[in-house]
Amino acid sequence: MSAVRVLFAAGAAALVVSAVAAGTTHAQAWPSKPLRWFIPFPPGGGTDVMSRVIAQRLSDRLGQPVVVENRAGSGGTIGLEAAARAPADGYNVVMGQAANLAVAPALYKKLPYDPVKDFAPITNAVSAPLVLVVNPALPVKTVKELAALARARPDQLTFGSPGNGTAGHLAGEQFKIAAKARMTHIPYKGNVPAMTDVLGGQISMLFSTIPPVLGQVRTGRLRAIAATGADRAAVLPDVPTMAESGLPAFVLVNWWGVLAPAGTPPDIVNRLNAEIVKILQLSDVRERIAAEGGEPSPNSPEQFAKFIAAEVTKWGALVRASGAQVD
């Protein structure tokens, strides 16, 4: 072999070794500084609580601070936009949810991000069903009885929600379709005032997240008819699912998942996935999530990406059926 060829071969080998070493160094070096965790809702809510529980343990596992940053407003879209525009360097993550990833594309005329193209999904984290509650004075104890009453009294039964386009509103619209009944939607500015009016008998029913109504259900001030998950809620084991109650296609859950900006290196996405999945298996984390009415539901980045795309389609159809829109 000529001297030139020997030198060329040696140089090529050196480049390969250098590239491998660089990749190894990149993987080993991350994380070398604090991570930023965007929370698209105010402090104190379910998204904030679950984010902080996971972020604290992620910090312990990575050996770097995970700094939470609340960016509330516009139904969670402001925080998600901020995360989408953040550097895709592995140091920015966000807790997204059904509201701003699956509902928002159909609800808003102009959305400043694409829920599928602008993010690198890491893992779904938590799923939480809604529960259908009624005032005990309403003469129904099952979904079938409620559906029959709604059909017998067109437009007379009312269902509240925390606002147009929320999960509670869309669950009510789904129930109208499934029950083949006409009911009147009453939007409120939050879940608590809607629950107050169910308690007072001003409205007939409410699809609510579990924590706000759990105490009222246990004391008998509200009657839980059914939950909207695929399985019974752990904190309400005696309450059947909508499917068990005769509406097999009625499965509607809130969900929360962790994402990074699109373009985040795959090795970092996979590392974050592995760490968060382990965190969600911890007994104290599972207990804290259960207190919020949810259950851990981790998956792979690829599975989460497919899930988001399917949810955009499903929730979008409900938004269009409801006629809800936000300018």
Secondary structure, 3 states (H helix, E strand, C coil): CCHHHHHHHHHHHHHHHHHHHHHHHHHHHCCCCCEEEEECCCCCCHHHHHHHHHHHHHHHHHCCCEEEEECCCHHHHHHHHHHHCCCCCCCEEEEEEHHHHHHHHHHECCCCCCCCCCEEEEEEEEEEEEEEEECCCCCCCCHHHHHHHHHHCCCCCEEEECCCCCHHHHHHHHHHHHHCCCCEEEECCCHHHHHHHHHHCCCCEEEEEHHHHHHHHHHCCCEEEEECCCCCCCCCCCCCECCCCCCCCCCCEEEEEEEEECCCCHHHHHHHHHHHHHHHCCHHHHHHHHHCCCEECCCCHHHHHHHHHHHHHHHHHHHHHHCCCEC
